[in-house]
């Protein structure tokens, strides 16, 4: 069905708004929620994948529990790939790269 992605997005958007998230006016797949003026949760949604980050581990856990109750969701842990972007995290830094995407493209065109 052509309407299925739109219906899914409408459903999850309604859920985020009900839970107190604010939709970014410039990027319709970005949602934020601020707690106690100094804690924030940021969610990026792409079709049926989402990543989130923020400033408080308790917020992460509460958000995951709430999502698992509302949706059939799997927690894949720390992000490694999102939208073709490779993400490597350590305690000191976060490294973002298109290495795999570029290598696949070069292989595809036998370069």
OpenMM code with the backbone's topology and positions (N, CA, C; nanometers):
from openmm import Vec3, app, unit

residues = "UNK UNK UNK UNK UNK UNK UNK UNK UNK UNK UNK UNK UNK UNK UNK UNK UNK UNK UNK UNK UNK UNK UNK UNK UNK UNK UNK UNK UNK UNK UNK UNK UNK UNK UNK UNK UNK UNK UNK UNK UNK UNK UNK UNK UNK UNK UNK UNK UNK UNK UNK UNK UNK UNK UNK UNK UNK UNK UNK UNK UNK UNK UNK UNK UNK UNK UNK UNK UNK UNK UNK UNK UNK UNK UNK UNK UNK UNK UNK UNK UNK UNK UNK UNK UNK UNK UNK UNK UNK UNK UNK UNK UNK UNK UNK UNK UNK UNK UNK UNK UNK UNK UNK UNK UNK UNK UNK UNK UNK UNK UNK".split()
positions = [
    Vec3(0.0813, -0.1180, 0.0000),
    Vec3(0.0000, 0.0000, 0.0000),
    Vec3(0.0861, 0.1251, 0.0000),
    Vec3(0.0526, 0.2183, -0.0870),
    Vec3(0.1288, 0.3423, -0.0928),
    Vec3(0.1117, 0.4255, 0.0335),
    Vec3(-0.0027, 0.4123, 0.1014),
    Vec3(-0.0297, 0.4927, 0.2194),
    Vec3(0.0327, 0.4354, 0.3468),
    Vec3(0.0843, 0.3139, 0.3434),
    Vec3(0.1351, 0.2496, 0.4647),
    Vec3(0.2449, 0.3311, 0.5338),
    Vec3(0.3478, 0.3805, 0.4628),
    Vec3(0.4494, 0.4607, 0.5325),
    Vec3(0.3910, 0.5875, 0.5942),
    Vec3(0.2988, 0.6508, 0.5250),
    Vec3(0.2380, 0.7725, 0.5784),
    Vec3(0.1549, 0.7412, 0.7031),
    Vec3(0.0816, 0.6307, 0.7003),
    Vec3(0.0014, 0.5901, 0.8160),
    Vec3(0.0915, 0.5594, 0.9350),
    Vec3(0.2024, 0.4890, 0.9096),
    Vec3(0.2975, 0.4574, 1.0164),
    Vec3(0.3540, 0.5849, 1.0755),
    Vec3(0.3970, 0.6778, 0.9892),
    Vec3(0.4557, 0.8021, 1.0388),
    Vec3(0.3524, 0.8802, 1.1208),
    Vec3(0.2293, 0.8870, 1.0746),
    Vec3(0.1235, 0.9578, 1.1482),
    Vec3(0.1018, 0.8954, 1.2860),
    Vec3(0.1064, 0.7632, 1.2920),
    Vec3(0.0875, 0.6924, 1.4195),
    Vec3(0.2008, 0.7232, 1.5170),
    Vec3(0.3240, 0.7134, 1.4714),
    Vec3(0.4370, 0.7364, 1.5630),
    Vec3(0.4505, 0.8842, 1.5963),
    Vec3(0.4189, 0.9714, 1.5019),
    Vec3(0.4216, 1.1151, 1.5315),
    Vec3(0.3184, 1.1489, 1.6403),
    Vec3(0.1983, 1.0951, 1.6290),
    Vec3(0.0942, 1.1180, 1.7298),
    Vec3(0.1401, 1.0672, 1.8664),
    Vec3(0.2072, 0.9518, 1.8682),
    Vec3(0.2590, 0.8966, 1.9936),
    Vec3(0.3626, 0.9911, 2.0552),
    Vec3(0.4587, 1.0376, 1.9750),
    Vec3(0.5619, 1.1286, 2.0262),
    Vec3(0.4991, 1.2562, 2.0818),
    Vec3(0.4049, 1.3140, 2.0109),
    Vec3(0.3405, 1.4372, 2.0568),
    Vec3(0.2627, 1.4126, 2.1857),
    Vec3(0.1947, 1.2975, 2.1957),
    Vec3(0.1216, 1.2615, 2.3175),
    Vec3(0.2173, 1.2481, 2.4361),
    Vec3(0.3393, 1.2002, 2.4100),
    Vec3(0.4393, 1.1800, 2.5156),
    Vec3(0.5164, 1.3078, 2.5495),
    Vec3(0.4804, 1.4203, 2.4870),
    Vec3(0.5435, 1.5477, 2.5215),
    Vec3(0.6630, 1.5869, 2.4376),
    Vec3(0.6863, 1.5183, 2.3277),
    Vec3(0.7954, 1.5550, 2.2386),
    Vec3(0.7529, 1.6727, 2.1508),
    Vec3(0.8507, 1.7471, 2.1053),
    Vec3(0.8265, 1.8574, 2.0133),
    Vec3(0.8881, 1.8226, 1.8787),
    Vec3(0.8128, 1.8451, 1.7724),
    Vec3(0.8596, 1.8173, 1.6373),
    Vec3(0.9404, 1.9370, 1.5885),
    Vec3(1.0567, 1.9098, 1.5324),
    Vec3(1.1406, 2.0157, 1.4787),
    Vec3(1.0705, 2.0785, 1.3575),
    Vec3(1.0596, 2.2104, 1.3525),
    Vec3(0.9907, 2.2737, 1.2391),
    Vec3(1.0707, 2.2676, 1.1089),
    Vec3(1.1992, 2.2369, 1.1178),
    Vec3(1.2849, 2.2359, 0.9993),
    Vec3(1.3149, 2.0961, 0.9469),
    Vec3(1.3018, 1.9959, 1.0328),
    Vec3(1.3271, 1.8567, 0.9952),
    Vec3(1.2165, 1.7722, 1.0549),
    Vec3(1.1212, 1.7293, 0.9718),
    Vec3(1.0011, 1.6633, 1.0231),
    Vec3(1.0240, 1.5254, 1.0826),
    Vec3(1.1440, 1.4713, 1.0753),
    Vec3(1.1721, 1.3409, 1.1358),
    Vec3(1.2524, 1.3539, 1.2653),
    Vec3(1.2673, 1.4755, 1.3162),
    Vec3(1.3442, 1.5014, 1.4381),
    Vec3(1.2500, 1.5479, 1.5492),
    Vec3(1.2579, 1.4808, 1.6641),
    Vec3(1.1738, 1.5128, 1.7786),
    Vec3(1.2618, 1.5321, 1.9012),
    Vec3(1.2236, 1.6263, 1.9869),
    Vec3(1.2993, 1.6519, 2.1098),
    Vec3(1.2045, 1.6600, 2.2285),
    Vec3(1.2588, 1.6247, 2.3436),
    Vec3(1.1845, 1.6390, 2.4683),
    Vec3(1.2830, 1.6870, 2.5738),
    Vec3(1.2469, 1.7946, 2.6423),
    Vec3(1.3326, 1.8524, 2.7458),
    Vec3(1.2720, 1.8211, 2.8818),
    Vec3(1.3561, 1.7714, 2.9721),
    Vec3(1.3167, 1.7410, 3.1096),
    Vec3(1.3917, 1.8363, 3.2030),
    Vec3(1.3246, 1.8881, 3.2991),
    Vec3(1.3885, 1.9666, 3.4055),
    Vec3(1.4869, 2.0724, 3.3542),
    Vec3(1.4653, 2.1267, 3.2388),
    Vec3(1.5433, 2.2359, 3.1777),
    Vec3(1.6878, 2.2009, 3.1440),
    Vec3(1.7398, 2.0881, 3.1921),
    Vec3(1.8797, 2.0555, 3.1619),
    Vec3(1.8992, 1.9133, 3.1110),
    Vec3(1.7880, 1.8399, 3.0901),
    Vec3(1.7965, 1.7048, 3.0351),
    Vec3(1.7183, 1.7034, 2.9049),
    Vec3(1.7771, 1.6420, 2.8031),
    Vec3(1.7125, 1.6413, 2.6723),
    Vec3(1.7206, 1.5022, 2.6102),
    Vec3(1.6178, 1.4680, 2.5349),
    Vec3(1.6152, 1.3444, 2.4572),
    Vec3(1.5876, 1.3846, 2.3133),
    Vec3(1.6697, 1.3392, 2.2209),
    Vec3(1.6584, 1.3729, 2.0793),
    Vec3(1.6372, 1.2444, 2.0012),
    Vec3(1.5351, 1.2426, 1.9159),
    Vec3(1.5023, 1.1238, 1.8368),
    Vec3(1.5043, 1.1598, 1.6893),
    Vec3(1.5697, 1.0756, 1.6106),
    Vec3(1.5662, 1.0877, 1.4650),
    Vec3(1.4995, 0.9625, 1.4107),
    Vec3(1.3984, 0.9837, 1.3278),
    Vec3(1.3170, 0.8748, 1.2756),
    Vec3(1.3348, 0.8655, 1.1247),
    Vec3(1.3545, 0.7435, 1.0743),
    Vec3(1.3582, 0.7212, 0.9305),
    Vec3(1.2792, 0.5941, 0.9022),
    Vec3(1.1632, 0.6092, 0.8414),
    Vec3(1.0699, 0.5017, 0.8124),
    Vec3(1.0425, 0.4243, 0.9418),
    Vec3(1.0970, 0.3035, 0.9566),
    Vec3(1.0727, 0.2276, 1.0789),
    Vec3(1.1988, 0.2101, 1.1631),
    Vec3(1.2998, 0.2916, 1.1369),
    Vec3(1.4214, 0.2915, 1.2176),
    Vec3(1.4300, 0.4233, 1.2922),
    Vec3(1.4793, 0.4169, 1.4132),
    Vec3(1.5028, 0.5413, 1.4846),
    Vec3(1.6273, 0.5287, 1.5688),
    Vec3(1.6913, 0.6433, 1.5868),
    Vec3(1.8042, 0.6515, 1.6789),
    Vec3(1.7723, 0.7636, 1.7764),
    Vec3(1.8283, 0.7523, 1.8943),
    Vec3(1.8063, 0.8580, 1.9919),
    Vec3(1.9310, 0.8799, 2.0742),
    Vec3(1.9430, 1.0002, 2.1237),
    Vec3(2.0532, 1.0378, 2.2104),
    Vec3(2.0007, 1.1398, 2.3095),
    Vec3(2.0796, 1.1696, 2.4063),
    Vec3(2.0378, 1.2669, 2.5045),
    Vec3(2.1387, 1.2798, 2.6153),
    Vec3(2.0933, 1.3388, 2.7241),
    Vec3(2.1851, 1.3719, 2.8318),
    Vec3(2.1627, 1.2920, 2.9605),
    Vec3(2.0711, 1.1948, 2.9591),
    Vec3(2.0407, 1.1231, 3.0820),
    Vec3(2.0038, 0.9769, 3.0532),
    Vec3(2.0742, 0.8841, 3.1150),
    Vec3(2.0517, 0.7415, 3.0928),
    Vec3(1.9128, 0.6995, 3.1413),
    Vec3(1.8649, 0.7577, 3.2491),
    Vec3(1.7310, 0.7228, 3.2986),
    Vec3(1.6245, 0.7574, 3.1949),
    Vec3(1.6436, 0.8683, 3.1242),
    Vec3(1.5504, 0.9061, 3.0167),
    Vec3(1.5514, 0.8003, 2.9074),
    Vec3(1.6701, 0.7516, 2.8719),
    Vec3(1.6809, 0.6471, 2.7683),
    Vec3(1.5979, 0.5263, 2.8069),
    Vec3(1.6169, 0.4800, 2.9292),
    Vec3(1.5479, 0.3594, 2.9742),
    Vec3(1.3966, 0.3791, 2.9778),
    Vec3(1.3518, 0.4927, 3.0282),
    Vec3(1.2086, 0.5219, 3.0320),
    Vec3(1.1511, 0.5273, 2.8903),
    Vec3(1.2237, 0.5911, 2.7986),
    Vec3(1.1794, 0.6011, 2.6596),
    Vec3(1.1704, 0.4622, 2.5952),
    Vec3(1.2729, 0.3794, 2.6129),
    Vec3(1.2716, 0.2446, 2.5548),
    Vec3(1.1567, 0.1613, 2.6094),
    Vec3(1.1347, 0.1669, 2.7395),
    Vec3(1.0239, 0.0914, 2.7997),
    Vec3(0.8896, 0.1356, 2.7416),
    Vec3(0.8710, 0.2649, 2.7303),
    Vec3(0.7468, 0.3200, 2.6763),
    Vec3(0.7261, 0.2779, 2.5314),
    Vec3(0.8326, 0.2831, 2.4526),
    Vec3(0.8239, 0.2441, 2.3110),
    Vec3(0.7922, 0.0952, 2.2976),
    Vec3(0.8526, 0.0123, 2.3814),
    Vec3(0.8294, -0.1313, 2.3730),
    Vec3(0.6875, -0.1692, 2.4127),
    Vec3(0.6251, -0.0886, 2.4988),
    Vec3(0.4853, -0.1117, 2.5350),
    Vec3(0.3940, -0.0733, 2.4188),
    Vec3(0.4231, 0.0392, 2.3553),
    Vec3(0.3370, 0.0926, 2.2492),
    Vec3(0.3569, 0.0225, 2.1145),
    Vec3(0.4814, -0.0160, 2.0833),
    Vec3(0.5153, -0.0714, 1.9522),
    Vec3(0.5894, -0.2034, 1.9671),
    Vec3(0.5856, -0.2840, 1.8626),
    Vec3(0.6655, -0.4064, 1.8565),
    Vec3(0.8056, -0.3634, 1.8173),
    Vec3(0.8917, -0.3463, 1.9162),
    Vec3(1.0212, -0.2836, 1.8944),
    Vec3(1.1333, -0.3735, 1.9439),
    Vec3(1.2459, -0.3675, 1.8764),
    Vec3(1.3659, -0.4393, 1.9167),
    Vec3(1.4749, -0.3379, 1.9470),
    Vec3(1.5375, -0.3501, 2.0620),
    Vec3(1.6495, -0.2632, 2.0978),
    Vec3(1.7768, -0.3287, 2.0462),
    Vec3(1.8400, -0.2654, 1.9487),
    Vec3(1.9619, -0.3198, 1.8898),
    Vec3(2.0879, -0.2678, 1.9581),
    Vec3(2.0719, -0.1935, 2.0663),
    Vec3(2.1871, -0.1422, 2.1395),
    Vec3(2.2468, -0.0207, 2.0726),
    Vec3(2.3744, -0.0018, 2.0939),
    Vec3(2.4449, 0.1137, 2.0369),
    Vec3(2.4389, 0.1075, 1.8842),
    Vec3(2.4234, 0.2223, 1.8236),
    Vec3(2.4127, 0.2306, 1.6785),
    Vec3(2.5490, 0.2033, 1.6140),
    Vec3(2.5476, 0.1255, 1.5048),
    Vec3(2.6691, 0.0991, 1.4273),
    Vec3(2.6537, 0.1507, 1.2845),
    Vec3(2.5327, 0.1389, 1.2292),
    Vec3(2.5016, 0.1902, 1.0952),
    Vec3(2.3651, 0.2553, 1.0994),
    Vec3(2.3516, 0.3690, 1.0334),
    Vec3(2.2222, 0.4346, 1.0196),
    Vec3(2.2229, 0.5103, 0.8882),
    Vec3(2.1311, 0.4746, 0.8001),
    Vec3(2.1174, 0.5383, 0.6683),
    Vec3(2.2485, 0.5358, 0.5893),
    Vec3(2.3182, 0.4242, 0.5968),
    Vec3(2.4422, 0.4096, 0.5218),
    Vec3(2.5633, 0.4730, 0.5873),
    Vec3(2.5450, 0.5291, 0.7038),
    Vec3(2.6552, 0.5932, 0.7754),
    Vec3(2.7057, 0.4975, 0.8825),
    Vec3(2.8360, 0.4748, 0.8829),
    Vec3(2.8982, 0.3908, 0.9849),
    Vec3(2.9312, 0.4783, 1.1053),
    Vec3(2.8983, 0.4294, 1.2241),
    Vec3(2.9207, 0.5058, 1.3463),
    Vec3(3.0004, 0.4193, 1.4432),
    Vec3(3.1163, 0.4698, 1.4829),
    Vec3(3.2029, 0.4001, 1.5786),
    Vec3(3.2128, 0.4893, 1.7019),
    Vec3(3.1754, 0.4326, 1.8178),
    Vec3(3.1728, 0.5109, 1.9406),
    Vec3(3.2721, 0.4565, 2.0422),
    Vec3(3.3347, 0.5475, 2.1129),
    Vec3(3.4188, 0.5122, 2.2261),
    Vec3(3.3901, 0.6145, 2.3360),
    Vec3(3.4533, 0.5978, 2.4495),
    Vec3(3.4313, 0.6945, 2.5569),
    Vec3(3.4895, 0.8314, 2.5232),
    Vec3(3.5866, 0.8348, 2.4339),
    Vec3(3.6536, 0.9606, 2.4012),
    Vec3(3.5956, 1.0321, 2.2799),
    Vec3(3.5293, 0.9562, 2.1895),
    Vec3(3.4843, 1.0216, 2.0668),
    Vec3(3.3781, 0.9391, 1.9954),
    Vec3(3.3176, 1.0031, 1.8961),
    Vec3(3.2256, 0.9371, 1.8040),
    Vec3(3.2794, 0.9649, 1.6646),
    Vec3(3.3028, 0.8589, 1.5870),
    Vec3(3.3556, 0.8710, 1.4516),
    Vec3(3.2469, 0.8301, 1.3536),
    Vec3(3.2175, 0.9189, 1.2581),
    Vec3(3.1138, 0.8942, 1.1580),
    Vec3(3.1805, 0.8876, 1.0217),
    Vec3(3.1431, 0.7864, 0.9427),
    Vec3(3.2097, 0.7666, 0.8142),
    Vec3(3.1148, 0.7055, 0.7118),
    Vec3(3.1448, 0.7310, 0.5858),
    Vec3(3.0730, 0.6691, 0.4745),
    Vec3(3.1601, 0.5626, 0.4075),
    Vec3(3.2575, 0.5114, 0.4780),
    Vec3(3.3539, 0.4177, 0.4213),
    Vec3(3.2867, 0.2983, 0.3535),
    Vec3(3.1943, 0.2319, 0.4226),
    Vec3(3.1291, 0.1140, 0.3651),
    Vec3(3.0474, 0.1521, 0.2421),
    Vec3(2.9720, 0.2611, 0.2500),
    Vec3(2.8918, 0.3068, 0.1364),
    Vec3(2.9807, 0.3369, 0.0157),
    Vec3(3.0911, 0.4066, 0.0393),
    Vec3(3.1828, 0.4407, -0.0703),
    Vec3(3.2484, 0.3151, -0.1274),
    Vec3(3.2878, 0.2223, -0.0415),
    Vec3(3.3500, 0.0990, -0.0887),
    Vec3(3.2515, 0.0178, -0.1721),
    Vec3(3.1272, 0.0088, -0.1286),
    Vec3(3.0232, -0.0607, -0.2055),
    Vec3(3.0005, 0.0058, -0.3411),
    Vec3(3.0000, 0.1384, -0.3436),
    Vec3(2.9818, 0.2127, -0.4683),
    Vec3(3.0985, 0.1874, -0.5641),
    Vec3(3.2204, 0.1918, -0.5126),
    Vec3(3.3381, 0.1669, -0.5956),
    Vec3(3.3369, 0.0244, -0.6492),
    Vec3(3.3005, -0.0724, -0.5666),
    Vec3(3.2926, -0.2119, -0.6105),
    Vec3(3.1858, -0.2290, -0.7173),
    Vec3(3.0733, -0.1629, -0.6985),
    Vec3(2.9630, -0.1726, -0.7939),
    Vec3(3.0049, -0.1293, -0.9331),
    Vec3(3.0857, -0.0246, -0.9401),
    Vec3(3.1306, 0.0273, -1.0685),
    Vec3(3.2704, -0.0224, -1.1057),
    Vec3(3.3158, -0.1253, -1.0346),
    Vec3(3.4446, -0.1897, -1.0598),
    Vec3(3.5581, -0.0889, -1.0652),
    Vec3(3.5632, -0.0053, -0.9660),
    Vec3(3.6690, 0.0972, -0.9581),
    Vec3(3.7614, 0.0657, -0.8419),
] * unit.nanometer
topology = app.Topology()
chain = topology.addChain("A")
for resn in residues:
    res = topology.addResidue(resn, chain)
    for name in ("N", "CA", "C"):
        topology.addAtom(name, app.Element.getBySymbol(name[0]), res)
